Amino acid sequence: MAVLNVNPTRMELTRLKARLKTATRGHKLLKDKQDELMRRFIELIKQNKKLRTQVEKELKEAFHEFLLASAVMSPELLEEAVAFPKENISVDIKKKNVMSVHVPVMSFIRKLEGDEGSIYPYGFATTSSELDDAIRKLYTIMPKLLELAEVEKACQLMADEIEKTRRRVNALEYRTIPELQETIRFIRMKLDENERSTITRLMKVKELINK
């Protein structure tokens, strides 16, 4: 392990001891943060898997209803029925801090909130019930799709933070702290050598004086 390029003095020894104490405390805090990030990351991964399975199942059912609707309606009539949506929906995106990671919190903003009929952009006279079912199922899936996007983005951001924290923990554990410890040992050894040399010189001087 390399030794830092410093002067072997008591003042430098005191300074390095303080740095070692700070580095050790920082390592513990970062390790605790890494463990907590991993715990929450695993929870998010499980939530993501559950949500994705559910969303894929419901999307499959909705597409099946669309397939049935396309079988009983002409392509032109089907396209005309869904060409002009009645409702305008936007997404509100906020952020929350989770272990220093700013994860998104998303929600839909509907101008016609509470109006159940607003999801159907057509009249019921010329369309099939299968199309109604498909539209209704897609409408109920949309919040889950948004939640899935939110969770997946949070997983990505948290994975990046875990990697950054891991690199910092490793740098402290395998480089900074060992270098400080080795340098402190080196300075102590040098100071002990200097002290022994000083004692030896003093003893020789005393011996010369006594003669």
Secondary structure, DSSP 8 states (H G I E B T S, - for coil): ---------HHHHHHHHHHHHHHHHHHHHHHHHHHHHHHHHHHHHHHHHHHHHHHHHHHHHHHHHHHHHHHHS-HHHHHHHHSS-S--EEEEEEEEEETTEEEEEEEEEETTTT-GGGG--S-SSSS-HHHHHHHHHHHHHHHHHHHHHHHHHHHHHHHHHHHHHHHHHHHIIIIIHHHHHHHHHHHHHHHHHHHHHHHHHHHHHHHHHH-
